[in-house]
């Protein structure tokens, strides 16, 4: 193997979306001095300049200090509600229109193949995929009673199988999630979907905030904080049923010439700022390039939540968005802040710049402009537009006779193709 091939192989091995054996659920010991710079899969670079940002300890400390300063639960709730108003954009913080809610006693409600319920450990309803939470409060109370009864016997209820129906339980204190399914999915698959819903809720509030709320008031109605964001959970459930990326725990890249992707990656790397942690360019649900510090991995679940946030709201097309977001597989303790904007209003290309600093909007906006200027000067923008016209490839290009369809995932990179 010649030197060029060796360097390419090394770059492919090093560029990874956080392999499972290298992920850390607790990042309190996250090393900050002497970080080695690097790029994510699709970047096409074996090394990259990227400046040092705040450490995880800094982010955690800020979140904990903010929680301690909240003298009363209502004050804490109002602050989180303000953050959610930013997140939902043009959507107002209000209940779902009653006319859109199904009657839980109707055959239409019962005929759904899959239901998802979220409740607190006090049995308070938080979310239901179909119908209204108020109408299902007694049903969720029974669910919590089942969980509590089994726990009293020093055991854990995992699932119930009866008459072609599966009921799967996931207890993630202070929440309990229940999936009821009449599909052919296994318990493990249903549990994975419930975990995604849990992480979606944490991404809106942070686990620090959740624990703080229920430690002070166990029967708190969490819908007060989540009202208006149900569309995110609804859209995520839709993705879980249709998007193979969530099934494969991977992401797919936009097909692009390597030379053009190199230009995109180097342009992202050049648009740097002090508090910038992740720079992500996506085309719909496809990754174009992701730049991050080599020792700061972005888990595929966090990336899927970012995709869901961007794809669930059209308000980001109207200008430059600035929203708090918790990346729960990186840290459940505090918020990052994301600058989200499309390169053009009618384009599928969306740039997400994730910062540790709450007041960093204008710095991130400047980073976007510098990225666009560099991209235009090097004529890569046109290549991106051409790639968007044909975001897939014909199965015949694989060169395997009689092949009709396939899914392939690279475990080393966390990418898949089809």
N, C-alpha and C positions, 0 to 999 in steps of 0.2 A: 504494500500500500504506500503510495507516495505521500509527501508531506501535506499537500492540500487536502487529500482525502482523510488523512488522520485528523487534521484540524476540524474538518466538517463533522467527522464522527464524534470528536470530543465535544464540539458545540452542541450536537444533538443530545448527547448524554447529559450534559450539564443543564440544558434548558428543560425545566420540568415544572409542571403545575403541582408542586408539593406532593411527592409520593407519600403514600399512606404511612410507611414506616419512618418517614422523616417529619411528620406533622407533630406539632406540640399543641395539646389542648390548653395547657397552662404556659403562658409565655413570660411569666414574671422574671425568668432568668435570661430573657432575650438579650443577646450580646449586642452592644452598640459600638464599642470602639473598634476601629480597624476593619470595618465592613468591606467585603470584596464586592465590587459592582458587577452586575450581570443583567441579562435580559431573559424574558419569558419565551416559550415556544412561539415560532412564527416571526420572531424578531430578526433572525438571520444573522446575528452577530455573536461572535465568540466572547466578546468583552464589550463593556459599555461604561461610559462615564455617567455617573448618577450621584447627586450629592446626598450627604447624610441628613436624615430627618430626625424628628423627635423620637426618643426611645419609647418602647412599650410602657416602661415604668412611668414615664412622664404622663402618658395618656391615662393610665390607670389612676395615678395620683390625682389628676384633675377630676376624674369621675367620682372618686371616693370623697374628695373634698367637697364637691358640689352636693353629694348626697348628705354629708354631715351637716352642711349649712342649712338644709331644708328642715326647719323647725317643726313644721306641721305637714301632714300628708296632703292637704289640699293645695298648699303652695307648690309642693313637688309635682302634683298632678297638673296644675296649671302650666308649669314650665314645660313639662313633656308634651302637653296638648299644643302649646305654641310651636314646638318643634315639628309636631305632626301636621300642623297647618301648612308649614313650609313644604313638607314632604308630599302632601296630596295636591299641592298646587291649586288649580282652579276649583277643585272639588271642595265643597263646604263641609264642615264638621257637623254632620247630622245623621239621623237614622235613615236606613233604607226606606224608600217610599213603600207604604203598606201595600199598594196595589201590585208591587213587584214580588211580594212575599207569598209563597204558596201556603195554602191551608194544610197544616200538618195532619189533618184527619182525612184528607182527600186521597183518592187512588193515585192521582198524579204524583203526589209527594211519596207515597209508598212504592211507586213503580221505579223510582231512581235506583240504578244498580249500585251506587256507592254514596254513602253519607259520611260526613266528617263533622265531629263535634269537638269543641274546646271548652273546658270549664275549669274553674279554680278548685283548689283542694277543699274549699268550703261548699262546693256544689253550685256555685254561681255560674250561670251560662255566660260564655264569652263570644263564641262564634258557632254558627251552623252554616253549612253550605247551602241548604235549602230550607225555606220557611223562616220563621222568626224565633229568636232566642227566647222571648217571653213565653210563647206557646209551648216551648220544649223544656221549660224550667223543671217541671216535675220529672220528665224523662231523664234529664241530666242529673237530677237528684238521685234517681235510682242507680244510674251509672256510678256515681260517687259512692253510694252505699255499698255496691258490689266491691269496689276497690277497697274501701275501708274495712269491710267484713273480712276479706282475704288477708289484708295486712294485719288485722288483729290476731290472726292465726299464725303470724310471723311468716307469711308467704307473699308472693306477688302474682296477681292475676295478669296473664299475658293475652289469652284469647279464649273465646267461646265459639264452638261450632254447633250449629243446630239448624236442621231443616234447610240445608243448602245455603246457609248464611254464616258469614264469619264476622265476629266482633273482636277487634284487636285493640288493646289498651297500651298506652304509653304514658307513664308517669314521669314527668320532668318538673319536680317541685319548683315553683308553686302551681304548676299547671298540670292538668290531666287531659290527654287527647285520646279520642275514641274514633275508630274507623269501623263502619258497618258496611259490608260488601257482599254482593251476590254475584261477583265476577269469579273468574278462575284464578285470580291472583293469589299467591301464597301469603302466609302470615308475614314473612320476611319482607316481601314487596310492599305490603300495606304499612308495615312498621316504618319502612324507609320514607314513605310518603308523609306519615305523621311527623317524622323527624324534620322533614323539610318545612312543614307548617310551623313547627315549634321554632325553628331557626328564623322563619319569616317574622314571627311575632317578636323574637328577641332583637332582630335587626331594626325594628321600629322603636323599641323601648330601652334596650340593653337589659341584661340579666340583673345588673346592679339595681336598676330602677324597679324591676319587677319584684325582687326580693325586698327592697325597701318599702314598697307599697304594701305587700301582704304581711310583712312583719309588724306593721303598725295597725293594719285593719284587715283581718283575714277574710271578711265578707265584702271586700271592696268590689265594686262593679267596674271591671276593667274595660268594658265597652265605652266608657266615657273617654278613655284615651285612644281607643282603636277606631272609634266611629269615623267613617270617612275613608278608612284605609282598607275596608273589606275587599275592594276591587283588586288589591294586590294579592290577597290570599286566594280569591276566586281565580285569578289569572294563573297563579302558581299551580293550583290544582289542575287547571286545564293543560298546562305545560307537562305536568307529571304524567298525564294520560297520552300525550301526543309527541313529546320531544324525546328522542332517544338519548340525548345528552345527559338527562337526569337519570335515566336507567343505567347508562354506562359509566356514570361518574366521570364525565369527560366533557370537552368542548371541541367544536370543529372550527377550522380556519377557512377564511375566504381564499379560494384558489387565486394565486398571484405569483407572477414571476419573481424569483428570488432577488433579482437586482432591484425591483421596485419595492419589495418588502424591506430590503436593507436600507433603502432611502427613507422609508416611513419610520423604521426603528431609530435610525440615527437622528432623524428630525425630532422624534419624541425625546430622545436622550439630550438633545441640545436645548430643548425647551424646559429647563430645570429651574427649580425654586427651592428655597431652604426647607420648607415644610412638606414638600411633595413626596408622597410615598409610592403611589402607583399611578402610572399613566396607561390608559387602556383605550385603544381604538377598535370599535366594533362596527360591523355591517349587519344590521338586524340581529340575528342570533349567532352570527359568525365572528370569530375573533380575527382581527387583522394583525394587531401587535399589542403586546403588553410588556411594559418596562417596569422593573422593580429591583430592589436591592437583592443581591444574591442570597443573603441570609434571612430575607423577609418574604416568605412564600404566601401566595394567595391560593387558598383552598378552592377546589372546584365548586363546593357548595356556596362559598362567598361570591364567586364569580357568577354562578347561576342566579343568586339573589340580586346582583347588580343588573344582570340581563333582564330579570323580571321587573325590576324597578323602572328601567328605561323603556321596556316594551309595553308596560301597563299604562303609561300616561302620554298623551299627546301634547301636554303643556310644555314639554321640553323643546318641542319644535318651534315654539313661539319666541324663544330667546335663550339666554344663558341661565340655566337653573343652578341653584345653590341649596343643597339639602343635607341634613344630617343623616348618617347611615352607620349602623353598627355592623361590623363584619364578624359574626359570632364565632367562626372557626379560627379567626385570628385573635380576637379578644371579645369577651362578652361584657367587659367592664365599662366601656365608654364609646362615644361616637367619634367617627371620622366625619369629615365634611367633604362632599363630592360636588365638583363643578361639572355639570352635565350640559352638553350643547351639541347640536348637529352642525356639521361643517357647512351645510346648506339646508334651508328649510325643507326642500323636497327630496333631500338625499337620505340614504340609509346609513350613511357614515356618521357615527356618533362618537365624540371624544369625552371620556370620563377621566377627570383628574382628581385624585383622592389626596386630601391634605389632613394633617393633624391639627391645623389651626382654624378656629372658628371664624376668625375675621380675615380670612385669606382669599376672599372672593376676587378682589381686583388683581392680586398676584397670579391667581390661577387663570383669570381672563387674559392677562398679559402672556402667560405661557401658551395659551391657545393661539394667540395672534402670532407669536414667534414660530410656533409649529407650522401654521398655515403659510407663513412667508417662506420658510425654508422648504416646505413641500412644493410650493409653486415654483420657486427658483430652480429646483432640481427636476422639474417636469414629472414628478411621480403622481401628482394629482390626477392627471389624465389616465394613467395606468389603473388607478383605483376605480375611476368611472367606467373604464372598459371592463374591468373585472366584475363590476356590479351588474353589467348587462348579461353576464353568464356566470352566476354564482355557483353552478354545479358543473359536473362533467358527465359525459355519457359512459355507461357501464362498459361499452365496447373498448374504451380507451385502456381498460385494465389488461386487456389482451388474453382473457381466459374464455375459451369457446363455451357457448351455452350458458354462460353466467347471466342471470337475470337481475339479481339484486344482492347486495352484501353490506355488512357493517364491519368495519375494522377499527380496533382500538389499539393504540400503542401504549402499553403500560408504563414505559419509561418516560413518556412525555405528557401523558394525560390528554392526548388528542385522539379524535376519531374521525373517520371519513366514511362516506357511503356513496 
